[in-house]
Amino acid sequence: MSPSPTRGPLLLGVRHHGPGSARAVRAALEAARPEAVLIEGPPEGDALLPLAAEKGMRPPVALLAHAADDPGRAAFWPLAGFSPEWVAIRWAQEHDVPVRFIDLPAAHSLATGADGPDGAEPEPDAVRLDPLAVLAETAGYDDPERWWEDVVEHRGARGAGEDVLGAFEALGEAMGALREAYGDGGHRRDLVREAYMRQRMRAARREFGDAYAVVCGAWHVPALRAKATVAADKALLSGLPKVKVETTWVPWTHRRLARAGGYGAGITSPGWYAHLFTAADRPVERWLTKVAGLLREEDRQVSSAHVIEAVRLAETLAAMRGRPLPGLTETLEAVRAVMCDGSDIPLALIEDRLVVGDVLGEVPDGAPVVPLQRDLTRQQRTLRLKAEAQDRELELDLRKDTDTAKSLLLHRLRLLGIGWGTPVASRAGTGTFRETWRLRWEPELSVRIAEAGIWGTTVLGAATAKAEADAAAAEELGEVTALAEQCLLAGLAQALPAVLRALADRAALDTDVARLAKALPALARSLRYGDVRGTDATALGAVAAGLAERICVALPSACTAGLDADAAAEMRGHVDGVHGAIGLLADADEGLRERWTALLAVLADRDTVPGVIRGRAARLLLDDGRLPAEETARLMGLALSPASSPADAAGWIEGFAGGSSGGGTLLVHDDRLLGLIDTWLVGVPERAFTDVLPLLRRTFGAYEPGVKRTLGELVRRGPGGAVAAASASAAPEGFAPELDAERADAVVGLVRMLLAG
């Protein structure tokens, strides 16, 4: 490069993550051959730049800076393979040229709340100017992305030498005109950053003269070229707050480069831009071939003829619109018409997988990390749990040691707030030895790991310390019970004593039966994990049994007629939860089951208890074989008698027959109960019927279509709408008034096979 006192250093204004800019930067650097390269980015990252040349570094990656005393205060500087800054870094390293970051230090930007180079939000009273949008509108385009594709991405750097440098000069002049017309965009932070960049440029001039290049956002070029005094820049930088920061490289994803991911300097189509940057020639043909491959993987019939026709259509659309080459708009329109039969459903898949994409970068092992990250990486490799950017379901069988280890790791990470995996309903069965996880690695998890590093140097140690601290800080019983369940799932045997002490303390002080009832199911569920995971839950069982005893004593007085409809419905849910918990606890204490059965009998027969709770208690007793059919009919008759209010009677029906508890099937097989409901229903006064109709619709609307159809047929056959006295001959085909033991025995073997699977 031949420095010129009139032109000064080479200023290369770029669009962040623009492949056309990236190609132009490489061509300009090849033409000018500067002695140093300065890049927009935090100077704290200078020490990490050599890692960019290592074999294990594969973009997209991001420079992560976080406050040393508060890892949650962090900022990312993402770089893709097609980012001009990344290309400049690699060019400098390939040519053994010094490369440095010159943006405002992260120590200042984190202290003031800024969160990245151009990803930060402007001040509340500022309006951030979009220079590309203004230039596109001036050129007659309504879409800045389409304008940029035509002017830069498709025309690109097709020459060398002065042609390339001239393009950067023209873009810099355009930005200068915009800043003159619109000011500095109302963003004071830009002025501070530009003052610091000019200071770093002065230092470079003292070392290299003007034989250096600067790669920065095009918006900053006029400010870096302007004549500003040293005193003025120092005044702008004086008194900036500062914090101590730590930096490293972390993997990034194409999806997080997209604007939809919330990154302010993002783009709309990172996968498309990556293709444009890497395609050696014929980018449209190569792109449509990728699309065809994806659709074939989804079992759609796409042939080579489809690809050829889509290419022709895309080129025709581009020619009609006066574009130099087909852009993303034209290719997607061609794909929709030719390969997707006009459907938007497969097109949405293409946009998600290829236009945006799930590429996840990699960083070398030599990148500095907190010890917790190092331990997590070791376990990921040992267990063959690869971090991936796309959703992936993981089925685990906890009877296998490796799967158990994976489960423990994922549960420990969740306790630490590192949400790599999310438990989902298992499709393989309902046994406690099965688990299904949905895994997805997001770049922000690197920050969560750094935050969790304060708890320990290993995942196990950190999770244990975090659980103990959470137990001490928990104020409500529900928090501690949930924590106890987490500890058993995560195999944190050392944390359990502290959690159980906190649990016993909170339970002893809590007098709210609703909170006690809400806490018990989690404890009862936790007791199952000892069988599969080999953890000792004996102490937890004692606490759960004591909690159940207190609920049995306090529940009758809590279920009074003073409850409004919402509170009664909530209490009904608590009764269901406690009933299930008692079933799990009763294996160790049969007397507990008997006490709970007696309590349900009291609730079912006490007229001061809301109907929805009385009906539910009766149904639970009936299902357990503790309530004879005659007594069930008697309780229903009382609840549906003229002396009961229609609302209370409707609540009783909902509690007894509502939800997914098989109430519809019960009514199909018991003519007497169905007859009682039918007789009550036809006798409800018109005004009251309007009030109870929503409740009845909620009750009966949840039944399976076949059950509803059968119930309707039964009611239709009943004389006068009543079926209480319906005979066996009136029952629909396939049903009988009494159980056919011989036919029932025939399916026992099949049912056992289904339950075992």
N, C-alpha and C positions, 0 to 999 in steps of 0.2 A: 504494500500500500504506500502510495506517495502522499504524505501529509501535505495539506495545503493550508496556509494561514487564513485563507478566506473561507474555506469550507469547514475546517475543523475536523473533528473525528467523524467516523462513519456512523450515522444514526439510522438504525433499521427499525422503523415503526411497524408493528405486527398486530395481527389479531390473535389473541390467546387461543390455542388449539385450532389453528387454521392450517390445513395441509398445504394450501397454496402459499401461504406465508412461510411455512417451513421450507418448502422447496426453494422459494426465492431467497431466504436467508442463507441457505447452504450455497446457492449460486453466487450471492453477493460476497460471502466470505471467501469463496474460492477465487473470485475475481480480485478482491482487494487485499487478501492475505494480511490481515492486521496482526500486530504483535501482542495484542491482548484483547479479550472479549469480556465485556461487562454485561450483566444480565439482570433484569428486574426480578428481585427476590431478596429474602432476608439475609444479611451478611453472616448471621449465625450458622447458615448452611454451608459456608465456604469449606469448613473442615470435612464435610460429608461429600463434597463433589467428587473426589477420587473414586468413591464407590460406584458412581454412574458408569465407570468403565469396566467394572467387574462382570464376569460371565454370569453370575447369579442375578444380575439386575435386569428386569424385564418390565418396561412400562406397559400400562399406566401405573405410575407411582406418585407419591406425594411427599413433599417435605413437610414434616410435622414439627411444630414448635408448641411447647406448652410451658406454663409457669411451673417452676420447680416446686413451689410450695402448694400449688393447686392445679393438678394435671387436667382438671375439667376446663380450665381456661386455656383453650388451644386454638390453633389456626393451621389450615392446610394450604399448601401451594401445589396443586396437582399438575402433573406433566404427563402427557401421552406421547407415544412414539411420533405422532404427527404434530406435536407442539413445537413452535419455532424455538422456544427457549431450550428444549431438550436437544434439538438438532444443533443449536449453537454450542451447547455444552459438549456434545460428542465431537463436533468438528474441532473444537479447541483441544480436546484431549487427543484426538487422532493426529493433530499437527503439533503437539507439544507446546501449545500456547497457553499462557496463564488465563484462567477464567475465574471471575469473581461475581458475587451478588452485590447489588448496589441499592436495593430498595431500603425503605425505613426499617430499622432493626425490629425484629419481633418483640424485643424487650420493651419497646415503646408502644407498638401496636396492640399487644396484649394488655398492657397497662391501661390503655385508653379504650379498650373494648372492641377494637377493630378485629376482623376475623379473616384476613387474607388479602391478597393483592388487589383484586377487583371484585371480590365476593362480598365485601362488607356493605352494609346498608348505609345510605347517606344520612347526614344529620337530619333531624326532624323537619327543619325549616328549609331543606335543600331539595332541588329537583335535579336528579342525575340525568344528564343529556346522553342519549344514545347516538353517537356520531354516525354509526353505520346506517341507522334509520334515516337520519337527516340526508346523508349522501345518496341513499337509495331513492328517497322521495325526490330529491333534486334531479336525479337521473330519470325520473318517471316510473320508478318501480314502486309497487305497493308492498313488496315483501323484501326486507333487508337481506334475508338468507339467499333469495334468488339473485338479488343484485350482486352479492358477494361471490356467489358461485360463478356468475357470468364474467365478472371483472377480474377475479383473482384465481379461483379454484380451477376454472376451465381454461382460461387463457394462460395462467400460470407464468412460470419463468421460462419462456420458450427461446430466449436468447441468452446472451452472456454479457459480461463486461458492463459497458455503460447503459445498455438497455435495462438490465436488472437494477442497477443503481438508480437509473432514472425513474423507475417505477416507485422506488422508495421515496425519492425526492418529491414526486408528484403527490404521493399519499401524505407526506409531511406537510406540503403546502396546503392541501385540502383541509387537514386538521387545523393548521394555523388560521385559515379563513373561518373555520367554524368557531374557534376560540375567540377570534375577534368579534364575530357576530353575536355569539351567545355568552361570552365571558368564559369563566372556568367551570361552567356547569353547576355552580352553586355548591361545590363540594370542597370544603376547606382542607379535608384530609389529603386531597391530591396536591395542594400547594405545599403542604409540609413534606410529603413524600418527594416531590420534585426538588425541593430545596436540599434534601439529603442526597438525592441522586447527583445533583450538581456538585455537591461537596466531594463525593466519591470520584466524579469525573475530573475534578481539579487535581486530586491525588494521583489519578492515572496519568494525567497530562505531565505532571512532574516526573513520572517514572518512564513514560513511553512517548512523550511528546503528543502529537495528534494521531499517532499510528495505532489507534485502538478503535474497536467497534462497540456500539451499545445496542443491545436488543431489548426493546421495551414495547409496551402498548403504544399503538400509533398516536393515541390521544396525548401522550406525554412529550412527543417529539418537539413541538413548538416551544414548550417550556424549557426543555433541556438545551435547545439551541439559542434561547433568548439570553441577552446579556443581563445577568443578575449579579449584584455585588456580594462579596463574601459577607459583609456586615448584614445585609438584608436576609440572607439565608440563615445566618446564625440567629438572628432575631426570631425567625419563624420556628427554629428548633429549640430555642431557649426554654427551659423549664418543663420539658416534656416528662411525664411520669415514666417510671422504669421498673421493671421486675426482672428477676433472674429467670432465664429460660433454659430449657433443654430441647435438643433437636434430634431428629432421626428421619430415616426414610421409612415409609409404610406402603404396603400395597394399596392400589386404588382400583376403581372399576370404571368401565365405560359408562355404566348407568349413572354413576355419581358425577360424571362429567357433564351429563345432560342438565339442561335448565330445569327439567321436571324434578330433578333431585334436590333442588334448592340452592345449587351453586351459582352465585351471581355472575361469574364470568363464563358460565357454561355455554354449551351449544345444543342444538336440537337433535343432531344426528351423528353422534361420535362413531358409531359403527360404520356408517357411510363414509365419513371423513377418513377413518383408518383405511378403508378400502381404496379410496382415491389416492392416498399417500403411498400405499404399498403396491398398487397395481402397476406393473412395468409398462403395459400398453393395453389398449382396448378395454378401458375400465368398465364401460357399460356392458359389454359382452360377458366379461368375467363376473360382474355383479349379478347379472340375471342368471348365470350358471349357478352361482351360490344359492340364489332364491329357489331355483328348480330343485337343487339338492335338498334344501330344507323341506320343501313341500313333499318331496318323495319320502323323506323320513316320516312324514305325517300321513303316509299312505294315500296321497293324492296322485292321480295319474297325470304326470307332467313329462312330456317327451322333448327330444331335441328340437322338434318342429315348433313346439311352444316357445322355446327360447329364441329361435330364429325370428318368429313372428313378433315376439315381444320387443326384440331389438329394433326391428323395422318400425314398429309403431312408436317406440320411444324417440327414434331419430326423426320420424315424420312430425311428431308433436313439437320437437325442439325446432325444426325448420319452420313450422307454421308460426311459432312464437318468436322467431328471430333470435334464438339462443345459439351460441357457438357449439354446444354439445348438449345432449340430454342431461338434465339435472335430476335430482332425487324426485321432484314432482313428476316429471315425465316417466321415469322408470317405474314408479309406483302405480301411476295410471295405466301403464302398459301391462304391468303384472296383474292388476285387478281385472282388466278386461280380458286378457289372454289366458292367464294361468289360474285365476280364481273364479272364473265364470261370473264376474261382476259382484262377488260376495265380499263383504267387509270383514268377515270372520277370519279367513286365512290371511287376509291382508294385515289384520291386527297382529297376528303371530309374526309375520315378516317384520313389521315395524318394531316389535319388541325384541326379537332375537337378532336381527341383522342391522336395522337402522340405528337402534340404540346399542343393544348387545350386552353380554354379561362377561366380557373379558376381565379377568382379574390379574393384576400385575404381581411381580415377585421382587423381593429384595434379598440381597446376599446375606449370608449368616454373619458377616462382619459388621453389619449395621448395628449401632448401639441400641440396646433395648433394656427395659427394666428386667430384673431377675425373674419376675413373674412371667413375663412374655417368653423368656428362654425356657422355663419349665413347661409352659403350655405348648410351645413348639416341639419340645422333646416328646411330650405325651401324644401330640397329634401324629407324629411320625411313628411312634411305637404302636399306636392303635390304628394307624392308617386312616385317620380322619382328615381328609384334605379339605382345606378352606376353599370354598367355591362361591362365586358371586351369584349363581342362580339357585333357586329353591331346589332342594333335594330331600326326599323323604328317606328316613333311616329306620328300618325295622329291627328291633332288638329282642333277643330271647335271653332273659335274665338267668336262665339255667346254664348259659355258657359264660365262661370266665371273661372272655374278651368283650362280649356284649355288656356284661355287668360293668366292666371297667369304663366302657364308653358312656354308659348311663350315669355312673358316678361323676365322671368328668363334666358332662353336660349339666347335671344338676348343681354341681359346685360352682360352675361358671354362672348359672342363673342366680344363685344366691349372692354372687359377687356383683350382680348387675351387668354381666357380660352376656347379652342375649343372642349368642350364636345359634342356639337351638331352641325351638318352641315345642312342647309336648302337644300332640294331636291325638284324636281318637284312633285307636288301632283297628285296622281292617282285618287283621289276622285272627282275632278272637278276643275274648273278654277276660282271660286269665290274668292274674296279677304278675305273671312272669313275662308278659309281653309289654313292650313299649314302642311307641312310634314317635319320631321326632321329625320336625321340618327344619332343615339346616339352611342358613344363608349367611354368608360372611359380608358384613358391611364395613367400609373403611373406618367408620366412627368407633368400631369396637377396639381399635388400637388406643383410642383415648380412654375408653372404659378400662382397658387393661392397665394403662398407666395410672389411672385413678385408684384401681384396686391394689396397685403395688404397695400402698401404704400398710396393707394388712399382713403382708408376708411375702416371702421370696418364692414360695411354691403354691400351686393351686390349692392343695389340701390345707396347708398352714394358713393361707389367707382366708379361705372359706371358714375354717374353724374360728379364727380370730374375729371375723366379721359376724358370725352367728352369735358368739358370746357377747359381743358389743351390742348387737341388735336386741338380744334378750334383756340385757340390763337397761336399755333405753326404752323398751316397749312399754306403753302405758295401758293398752287394752288387752284383755284376755285373748281376743281373736287373733291379734298379732302374734302372740306367743305360741298359740296352738298351730298356726300356719308355719311358724318357724320350726316348731318341733317336727312337723311333717317333712319340711324341707331337709332338716338334719338327717332324718332317717333315709330319705330318698338319696341324699348325697353321701351317706355313709360317714357322717361326722360324729363318730363315737365319743371323741374327746370333748366336743361341744355340748353333748346331750345333758350332762349333769348340770351345767349352768342354765341351760334352757329349761330343764325340768324344775329346778329351784324357782326360777322366775314364774313358771307355769303354776306351781303350787301356791306361790305368794299371790298372784293375780286372782286365781280361782277362789282363794280363801276370802279375799276382800270384795269380790264382785257379787252383788245380790240381785242383779238383773237376770231373771230367768231366761229372757230372750237371748242375751249374750252367752249365757251358759249353754243353752240349747244349740246356738250357732257354732260354738267351739267344739262340742262333743264329737260330731261326725268326723272332723279332721283327725282327732286323736284316735278314734276307732279305726279309721282307714290306715293310720300309721302302724297299727299293731300287725297288720298283714305283712308288712315289709320284712319282718324278721324271718319269716319262712323262706323267702326267696333270696334276700340280700345277706342273710347271716348276721343281722344286727340284733343286739339285745334290747328288746322293748319292754322288759318286765316292769321297770320302774314307771314307764309311761302307762302301762296297763293299770297300775294302782291309782295313778292320778285320774285316769279316765273313769274308772269305777267309782271313785269318790265324787266325781263331777256328775255322773249319772244318778247317784243316790240323791244329791242335792236337787237335781231337776225333778225327780219323782216326788219330792216333798213340796217343792214350790210351784209346780206347774198348775195344779187345780185352781189355786187362788189367782193365778195369772190369766186363766182362761175364763173370764167372767163376761157377763152380758154387757159390761161397760165398754167393751172393745168396739170400735167402729169397724166398718166393712174392710178397710185396708189393713188395719191392725189384726183383725181376725184372720184374714187371708195369709198374712205374714206368719201368724202363730201356727196356722195349719201347716205351713211349710216347715216350721221348726219341729212340729210333732212328727212329720214324715222323716226328717233328718234324724231325730233322736231314735225313732223306731228302727231305722236301719242300723244305727250305731249300736243299739241294744242287742240286735241280732248278732253283731260281730263280737260284742263283749260277753254275751251269755254263755259262750263255750267255756269260759273260765269261771263263770258265776251264774249257775242256773237260777239261784234265788232272785237275781236281778231281773231275769225275764218274767218271773212270777209277779214281782212287784210292779213292773211296767204294765203287765196285762191287767192287773187290778186297777191301776191308774186309768188305763184306757176305758175300762168298764165304767168307772166313775164319770169320766168325761162324756161317754156316749149316753148316759142315762140322766144327766143333770140338766134340767131345763134352763138354768141360768147361763149355760155355756152357749156361745153363738152356734147357729145351725151348721156352718161350714166345718167347725171343729167337731161337733157331735157326729155329723155324718162321716167324717174321716175316721174318727175313733171306731165307729161301728164297722166300717169297711176293713180297717186293719185287723180287728178282732175276727171278723168273718174269714179273711184270707188266711189267718193263722190257725183256723179251726177252733177258735176259742168262743165263737158265738153261734149257737144253733140257728137253723133257718127260721124256726118259729119266733125266736127272740128278735132276729133281724127284722122280720115282718112287723113285729109289735113296735119296735123302735121307729121304723119307717112310718107306720100308721099314726103314731103319736106326733111325729114331726110334720106329717102332711094333713093333720086333722084341721077342721075349720077353726079351732082355737088358735092355731099358729098363724103368724103373719105371713103373707105370701113371700116376702123377701127372705124371712128366716127359713121357710120351707125350701125355697129355691137354693139357698145356701147349703141346706142339708143335702139336697140332691147333688150339688156340685162336689161337696166333700166326699160323698159316698160313691158317686158314679162318674165324677169328672176326671179330666186329665188323661194320661196315658196308662192308667192303672188297670185297664181291662174292664172298666165298668160297663161298657156296651155289651161285651160278650156275656157278662154276668146277667144283664137284663134279658138277653136273648134266651138264656137257659132257665130263667126263673120267671115263669108267668105271673106268679103272685106279686113279686116286686114290681114288675112292669105294669101290672094292673093297678097297683096302688098309685104309681106315678101318673098313669094315664087318667085315673079317676080324679086325682087332685088337680091335674092340669086343666081338664075341661070345666072344673068348677071355680077356677080363679076368676074374680071379677074383672071386667074389662079394663078399668083404670089401673088396677094392680098388675094385670097381665102386661101392660105396656112397660111398667117399671121393672118387672122381673125378666122380660124377654131377652135383654142382652146377656144376663147371667146364664139363662137356659141355652142360648145359642152358643156361648162359650163352652158349656158343658157337653152338649150333644154334637156340636160342630167338630170336635176333636176326634170323633170316632172314625174308624176306617169306613170307606164307602160301602163295603159289603155288609158291615154291621148296621150301618144306618138303613140300608135297603131292607135288611131282614127285620129290623125293628118296625119299620113302616108297614111291612107286610103283616106282621103280627098284630099291630094296632088296627089295621084295616079289617082284619078278620074278626076282631073282637066285637061282640054285639054292643051297639051304641057307643063304640069307641073304647069300651072297657074289655080287658082281657084277663081280669083277675080270675074269672071262672072258666077260662078257656080250657078245653079238654086236650088230651094228648093228640087226638086226631086233628086238631086245629094247628098243631105245630108245623113249621115248614119241614120239607123233606130233609132227612138227615139228622133231625133232632128228636130226642125222646125225653119224656118227663123225668126219667131216672137214668143214672149212669149205667151204661152197658159194660160190665166188668170185662167180659170176654174181648170186646172190641178195643177197650182201653189197654188191656194187657198186650195186645198185638203190636202196639207202637212203642212200648217201653224200651225195647232194645235200640230203636232208631233214635229216640230222644236221648238216651245215654250217650250214643255216638256223637250227636250234635253238641251236647253239653261238654263232652270231653275235648272236642276240637276247638 
